[in-house]
Amino acid sequence: MTVQDEFIEKRRFIIRLGKALHKFGTPSYRLEAHLQTVATFLGLQASFIVTPTSLTFILSGDDEHQEYNHMLRVTPGGLDLGALARTDELVDELQSGSRTLSEAIERLEEIGNKPEPYGRFLTFLAFGASSGAFAMLMRTSWHDVFWSVVLGSIVCLFVFWSERSKRVTEMLEPLSALLCALLASAITHVDPKINAPLVILSAIIAFIPGLALTVGLSELSARNLIAGTARVMDALMVLFKLYFGAVLGVAIGDQLWGIADYIRPDAMPTWAGWAAVTTLSISLVILFKVRKKDAPWGILSGYVAFAASLWGASYLGIALGAFVGAFALGIYSNIFSRLMNLPSSIVKLLGLVVLVPGSKVYVGLNIAISGQDIIGNSAGINSQTFLIFMSLVAGLIFANVTFPSRKAL
């Protein structure tokens, strides 16, 4: 193989690796760092610019004539933590010499084309269960939990439909929120003990961009300004589309069926919070496509984040309790990374979702616009929202400084 052929093969692997990791939902600053590490191992001089919607590769070899620029537009990737783990193992195999570059390129194709690990039925159950688990975390009533599961399952059907229809994909978030709001308004006349706004929020919780906002702020804190700004703005637009759909659905429902009187039910027991964490963590393992052998670690991350945040909140308040939860989660995920030689993101992202920052923004938006509380203890939540997000970001930063991971991803 000539020097030129070797350079072509190396750049082909780097570009396909970058596209694959972006597709699997890797944050921009971590993807750039990882690609830089791989390029250095391959003996290439490289520079990368990664945003949620574009990838830029600037590669050169030893020869001054071996220069290559590659730019492409991509769509924001969804989370596939199982594929992320397999890709990271592939890079380790390449660096250890157990795979050649040509074999690694073929393996990347196999990972990208691997079928869904859990199937449609389990994904359907996970959607409904995650909605019910969120309602349980809010500690409202079993009425809310039941109807949240029902509406969350309906939302999953729209997600399946969107995979086959581009038109549905473009209006998935507002359409789902509108339908859930319309049905919740009708359900209040059948079951007056449900908190309709909370049920709507729980049903569309899979779309609430709490994780995207946290990742975007993490990118901004890492001085990746273009990617961080783009991700934050995209998350905010998703949030506004969801809120518009919910408001429109409630307005139509009020005109069709009128406004029902709300009967406050009995509060849920304390243990419901822990049952919710268990249910939500298992659901996230399925929705984020975590490998079965990594699933126990992912489920445990939910307990770590929730327990630490509760303990921190008892001393420092809810907002700074999120800092304690994120710090404990960061330490735990880095321990996982060192023990299993896998990216810390595999368990870290699951724990972050359990901390439910996105719902705080939605609730705060509801209060700011309508002046109505979704949950009874939501007073002052607007002032806490930003502090909660920054507490999460700061907790992860402090954890990485205290006990860093050996992996860039």
C-alpha positions in Angstrom: 0.0 0.0 0.0 1.4 3.4 -1.0 1.6 6.4 1.4 -1.2 8.0 -0.5 -3.4 5.0 -0.2 -2.7 4.7 3.5 -3.7 8.4 4.0 -6.9 7.8 2.1 -7.8 4.9 4.3 -7.0 6.8 7.5 -9.1 9.8 6.5 -12.0 7.5 5.4 -12.0 5.9 8.9 -11.8 9.3 10.7 -14.7 10.7 8.7 -16.9 7.6 9.1 -16.1 7.5 12.8 -17.1 11.1 13.3 -20.3 10.7 11.4 -21.2 7.6 13.4 -20.5 9.1 16.8 -22.4 12.3 15.9 -25.4 10.1 14.8 -25.2 8.3 18.2 -25.7 11.6 20.1 -22.1 12.4 21.2 -21.7 16.0 22.5 -19.7 18.2 20.2 -16.8 19.0 22.5 -16.4 15.3 23.5 -16.5 14.2 19.8 -13.9 16.7 18.8 -11.6 15.6 21.6 -12.1 11.9 20.8 -11.4 12.4 17.1 -8.3 14.4 17.9 -7.0 11.5 20.0 -7.7 9.0 17.2 -6.1 11.2 14.6 -3.0 11.5 16.7 -2.8 7.7 17.1 -3.1 7.4 13.3 -0.3 9.9 12.8 -2.5 12.6 11.2 -2.5 16.3 11.8 -6.1 17.2 12.2 -8.6 19.8 13.2 -12.3 19.3 13.7 -15.4 21.6 14.0 -18.5 19.8 15.2 -21.9 21.3 15.6 -25.3 19.7 15.9 -26.0 20.2 12.2 -22.5 20.1 10.5 -19.2 18.3 10.6 -15.9 19.8 9.3 -12.7 17.6 9.0 -9.3 19.1 8.2 -6.8 16.3 7.8 -3.2 16.2 6.6 -0.4 13.6 6.6 3.4 13.9 6.7 3.6 15.0 3.1 2.6 18.6 2.6 0.5 17.5 -0.5 -1.5 15.1 1.7 -4.2 17.6 2.8 -7.9 17.0 2.8 -10.9 19.0 3.8 -14.3 17.5 4.2 -17.5 19.3 5.2 -21.0 17.9 5.4 -24.4 18.9 6.8 -26.0 16.4 9.2 -29.1 16.2 11.3 -28.9 16.2 15.1 -28.3 12.6 16.2 -30.5 10.7 18.7 -29.1 8.8 21.6 -27.9 5.3 21.0 -25.7 4.4 23.9 -25.3 0.8 22.9 -23.8 1.8 19.5 -21.6 4.4 21.3 -20.2 1.6 23.5 -19.5 -0.7 20.5 -17.8 2.1 18.6 -15.6 3.0 21.5 -14.6 -0.7 21.8 -13.9 -0.7 18.1 -11.4 2.2 18.5 -9.7 0.4 21.4 -9.4 -2.7 19.2 -7.8 -0.6 16.4 -5.4 1.0 18.8 -4.4 -2.4 20.3 -3.7 -3.8 16.9 -6.4 -6.5 17.0 -8.1 -4.9 14.0 -6.8 -3.3 10.8 -8.2 0.0 9.4 -10.1 -1.8 6.7 -11.7 -4.2 9.3 -12.5 -1.2 11.5 -14.3 0.6 8.6 -16.4 -2.6 7.9 -17.2 -2.9 11.6 -18.4 0.7 11.7 -20.9 -0.1 9.0 -22.1 -3.1 10.9 -22.7 -1.1 14.1 -24.6 1.6 12.1 -26.9 -1.0 10.5 -27.4 -3.1 13.7 -31.2 -3.6 14.3 -33.0 -2.2 17.4 -31.8 -4.1 20.4 -35.2 -4.1 22.3 -37.8 -4.1 19.5 -40.9 -2.1 19.0 -43.1 -3.6 21.8 -40.6 -2.9 24.6 -40.0 0.6 23.2 -43.8 1.1 23.3 -44.0 -0.1 26.9 -41.0 2.1 27.9 -42.6 5.3 26.5 -45.7 4.7 28.6 -43.7 3.7 31.7 -41.4 6.7 31.5 -44.5 9.0 31.4 -46.0 7.3 34.4 -42.7 7.4 36.2 -42.4 11.1 35.8 -45.9 11.7 37.2 -44.8 9.5 40.2 -41.7 11.7 40.7 -44.0 14.7 40.9 -45.8 12.9 43.8 -49.3 13.8 42.7 -51.8 10.9 42.5 -52.3 7.5 41.0 -55.0 9.0 38.8 -52.3 11.1 37.1 -49.9 8.2 36.8 -52.5 6.0 35.1 -53.5 8.6 32.5 -49.9 9.6 31.9 -49.1 6.0 31.0 -52.1 5.9 28.6 -51.3 9.2 26.9 -47.5 8.5 26.8 -48.2 5.3 25.0 -50.3 7.2 22.4 -47.3 9.5 21.9 -45.1 6.5 21.2 -47.5 5.6 18.3 -46.9 9.0 16.8 -43.1 8.5 17.1 -43.4 5.2 15.2 -45.6 7.0 12.6 -43.0 9.8 12.2 -40.3 7.2 11.3 -42.3 6.5 8.1 -43.7 10.0 7.3 -41.6 13.1 6.8 -44.6 15.3 7.3 -45.4 13.8 10.7 -41.7 14.2 11.7 -41.8 17.9 11.0 -44.7 18.4 13.3 -44.2 15.6 15.8 -43.7 17.7 18.9 -46.6 20.2 18.6 -48.9 17.5 17.2 -48.2 15.1 20.1 -48.7 17.9 22.7 -51.9 19.1 21.0 -53.4 15.6 21.0 -52.4 14.9 24.6 -53.9 18.2 25.7 -57.1 17.6 23.8 -57.5 14.1 25.3 -56.5 15.3 28.8 -59.2 17.9 28.7 -61.8 15.3 27.8 -60.5 12.9 30.5 -61.1 15.6 33.2 -64.8 15.1 32.7 -64.5 11.4 33.2 -62.0 11.5 36.1 -62.1 14.9 37.8 -59.2 13.9 40.1 -56.5 14.3 37.4 -54.2 17.3 37.2 -54.6 17.9 33.5 -51.5 20.1 32.9 -49.3 17.6 34.8 -50.7 14.7 32.8 -49.9 16.6 29.6 -46.4 17.3 30.7 -45.8 13.7 31.8 -47.2 12.3 28.5 -44.7 14.4 26.4 -41.8 14.1 28.8 -39.8 12.2 26.2 -39.7 15.4 24.1 -38.9 17.8 26.9 -35.3 18.9 26.1 -33.9 18.9 29.5 -30.9 16.7 28.6 -30.3 18.8 25.4 -30.3 22.0 27.4 -27.8 20.5 29.9 -25.5 19.2 27.2 -25.7 22.6 25.4 -24.7 24.5 28.6 -21.9 22.0 29.1 -20.7 22.7 25.6 -20.8 26.5 26.3 -18.8 25.9 29.6 -16.2 24.0 27.5 -15.9 27.1 25.3 -17.5 25.3 22.3 -19.6 28.3 21.7 -21.1 27.6 18.2 -22.2 24.1 19.1 -23.5 25.0 22.6 -25.5 28.0 21.3 -27.0 26.0 18.5 -28.0 23.1 20.8 -29.5 25.5 23.4 -31.5 27.3 20.8 -32.7 24.1 19.2 -33.8 22.8 22.6 -35.7 26.1 23.3 -37.5 25.9 20.0 -38.6 22.3 20.8 -39.8 23.6 24.1 -41.8 26.4 22.6 -43.4 24.0 20.0 -44.4 21.7 22.8 -45.9 24.5 24.8 -47.8 25.9 21.9 -49.3 22.5 21.1 -50.3 22.0 24.7 -51.9 25.5 24.9 -53.8 25.0 21.6 -55.0 21.6 22.6 -56.3 22.8 26.0 -58.1 25.8 24.3 -59.8 23.5 21.8 -60.7 21.1 24.5 -62.2 23.8 26.7 -64.4 24.9 23.8 -65.5 21.4 22.9 -66.1 20.0 26.4 -66.0 22.9 28.8 -63.8 23.3 31.9 -64.3 20.5 34.5 -63.9 21.1 38.3 -60.7 19.7 39.7 -61.0 17.5 42.8 -57.7 17.2 44.6 -56.9 13.5 45.4 -54.8 12.1 48.2 -51.1 12.5 47.8 -48.9 9.5 46.9 -46.8 7.7 49.5 -43.1 8.5 50.0 -41.9 5.2 48.5 -43.5 6.2 45.2 -40.5 8.3 44.4 -38.1 5.4 44.5 -40.5 3.2 42.5 -40.5 6.0 39.9 -36.7 6.1 39.7 -36.7 2.3 39.2 -39.3 2.5 36.5 -37.8 5.5 34.8 -34.2 4.1 34.8 -35.4 0.8 33.2 -37.4 2.7 30.6 -34.4 4.9 29.7 -32.2 1.8 29.3 -34.6 0.7 26.5 -35.2 4.2 25.0 -31.5 5.0 24.9 -30.7 1.5 23.6 -28.2 0.6 26.3 -26.6 -2.8 25.9 -27.9 -5.4 28.3 -24.5 -6.0 29.9 -24.3 -2.2 30.7 -28.0 -1.9 31.8 -27.4 -2.6 35.6 -24.8 0.2 35.7 -27.3 2.5 33.9 -30.1 1.7 36.3 -27.9 2.2 39.3 -26.9 5.7 38.0 -30.5 6.8 38.4 -30.5 5.8 42.1 -27.1 7.5 42.6 -28.4 10.8 41.1 -31.7 10.7 42.8 -30.4 9.8 46.3 -27.6 12.3 46.2 -29.9 15.1 45.0 -32.4 14.4 47.8 -29.6 14.3 50.4 -28.1 17.6 49.0 -31.6 19.2 48.9 -32.2 18.5 52.6 -29.1 20.6 53.5 -28.7 23.1 50.6 -32.1 23.4 49.0 -33.5 22.0 45.7 -31.4 23.9 43.3 -28.0 23.2 45.0 -29.2 19.7 45.7 -29.0 19.2 41.9 -25.3 20.1 42.1 -24.7 17.4 44.7 -26.7 14.9 42.5 -24.7 15.8 39.4 -21.4 15.7 41.3 -22.2 12.2 42.7 -23.3 11.1 39.2 -20.1 12.4 37.6 -17.9 10.5 40.1 -20.0 7.3 39.6 -19.9 7.5 35.8 -16.1 8.1 35.8 -15.6 5.1 38.1 -17.7 3.1 35.6 -15.6 4.3 32.8 -12.3 3.3 34.5 -13.6 -0.1 35.6 -15.3 -1.1 32.3 -13.1 0.9 29.9 -16.1 2.5 28.3 -17.3 6.1 27.9 -18.8 7.6 31.0 -21.6 9.0 28.9 -23.2 5.5 28.8 -24.4 5.9 32.5 -24.1 9.6 33.0 -26.8 10.5 30.5 -29.3 8.2 32.1 -28.7 9.7 35.5 -29.0 13.2 34.2 -32.5 12.5 32.8 -33.6 11.3 36.2 -32.8 14.7 37.6 -35.5 16.1 35.3 -34.3 19.6 34.6 -36.3 20.0 31.5 -39.6 19.8 33.3 -38.6 22.7 35.5 -38.3 24.9 32.4 -41.7 23.8 31.1 -43.4 24.4 34.4 -41.6 27.8 34.6 -42.8 28.7 31.1 -46.3 27.8 32.1 -46.2 30.1 35.1 -44.7 32.9 33.2 -47.3 32.9 30.4 -50.5 31.7 32.1 -49.8 32.5 35.7 -51.2 29.0 36.6 -49.3 26.4 38.6 -48.9 22.9 37.2 -48.0 21.5 40.5 -48.8 22.8 44.0 -45.3 23.6 45.1 -44.2 25.4 42.0 -44.0 28.8 43.5 -40.7 30.5 42.8 -39.6 27.8 40.3 -38.8 30.5 37.7 -36.0 31.8 39.9 -34.7 28.3 40.5 -34.7 27.0 36.9 -31.4 28.6 35.7 -29.6 27.8 39.0 -30.7 24.1 38.6 -29.2 23.9 35.2 -26.0 25.6 36.2 -25.8 23.3 39.3 -25.9 20.3 37.0 -23.2 21.6 34.7 -21.0 22.7 37.7 -21.5 19.3 39.4 -20.3 17.4 36.3 -17.3 19.8 35.9 -16.3 19.4 39.6 -16.6 15.6 39.3 -14.3 15.5 36.2 -11.7 17.6 38.0 -11.9 15.5 41.2 -11.9 12.1 39.6 -11.4 12.3 35.8 -12.3 9.7 33.3 -9.7 8.2 31.0 -12.1 8.4 28.0 -12.7 11.4 25.9 -16.3 10.3 25.2 
